[in-house]
Amino acid sequence: MKYTYLVLGAGRQGVALAYDLVRNAEAKRLILADADRDVATRAVDRLRTLLPGAACELAGVGCDVAEGATLERLMAGVNVVCSAVPYRFNVGLTDAAIAAGAHFNDLGGNTDVVREQLARHAKAGQANVTVVPDCGLAPGLGNIVAAYGVSLLDQPLHAHVRCGGLPQRPVGPLGYKLLFNFQGLINEYSGHGEFLRNGMPVRVPTLTELEPIDFPPPIGRCEAAVTSGGTSTCAESFLGRLQSYDYKTVRYPGHFAIVRAMFALGCFEERVALRGGGVVEPKHVLRQLMEDRLAYPEIRDITVLRITVSGLHGGKPRSLQWDLLDRHDETTGFTAMERTTSFPTSVVAHMQARGLIQPGAQPLEKCIPLAQYMSELPRHDIRFEFSERG
């Protein structure tokens, strides 16, 4: 046990991240912080139950992540800070970590925020710390595996990432179970995806380009559509090297048609002025309804992730494919979404702690030791099935 980690946010992903850091990342001390100290304390109690006899000091503390002086004290002496709080805080947290001399990563989800973080590259380098945004599932794991696939081909041409968090069977009016923060979901469904097409950067509107996609039982036929944030900075990083790079989110058939209709009706808008006068706030109401009506605690979840990279190798066409199907863990109680978002982030944090990433603020597809990352995933209980054609 060698390293001290600070996890900000004791919600779903934060607790799973803390668990894996203690179990697999040589943690001698782990601090779990939340705006509600009682939440952090209960989370630490859960970790002690899940990890009996772990030789790691655990602490649950209250912390306002918008309060600089509190953060400075909390980050003192920490090797790696991991953010599991909403992405809007990540730029300020990046600055605080650099000032404290601590490495920093986060679960990410918003590419504009990531670009602000990457603008701290020189400052992070001068402080001899690493900043690696977007380390979760998608963006995160999917992009790293895609980058690994690109590295294996003599002439890579195309990379496609398809990912979804699903209930084990379609449920409710959307065929969907809410698996993470409502605002994060709406962020994915809004704006545009940043892709490469014909070797050029393009912006493709979200909830478009619906395509069928099949997975093994019990999932079967699904659909995938463009969402935002999943490619992170990969379109920029692979410009001039790939002809195409894209990302789509997977749902059960019919989901995206309903969501598009809800957007058209203004359901996700903060304020809507009605023609007859008056103003309504539909998003506030919808958030409460979705968090209440789409919880389905009795229905377990599944994460599906498929990465396909194709091109030429040895002068011949070759296609590489990685498939992940992860389920709710009955032993620990962690959902598939919690596991597949948090455990890959733990891999990156451990690499940062060991000095395996060069100082600076860098996109993960450029700074992660790809082969080593892939080799370490099974130890963190992330297991792909690999296939190839060509």
Secondary structure, 3 states (H helix, E strand, C coil): CCEEEEEECCCHHHHHHHHHHHHHCCEEEEEEEECCHHHHHHHHHHHHHHCCCCCCEEEEEECCCCCHHHHHHHHCCCCEEEECCCHHHHHHHHHHHHHHCCEEEECCCCHHHHHHHHCCHHHHHHCCCEEECCCCHHHHHHHHHHHHHHHHCCEEEEEEEEEEEEECCCCCCCCCCCCCCHHHHHHHHCCEEEEEECCEEEEEECCCCCEEEEECCCCEEEEEEECCCCCCCHHHHCCCCCCEEEEEEEECCCHHHHHHHHHHCCCCCCCEECCCCCEECHHHHHHHHHHHHCCCCCCCEEEEEEEEEEEEECCEEEEEEEEEEEECCCCCCCCHHHHHHHHHHHHHHHHHHCCCCCCEECCHHHHCCHHHHHHHHHHHCCCCEEEEEC
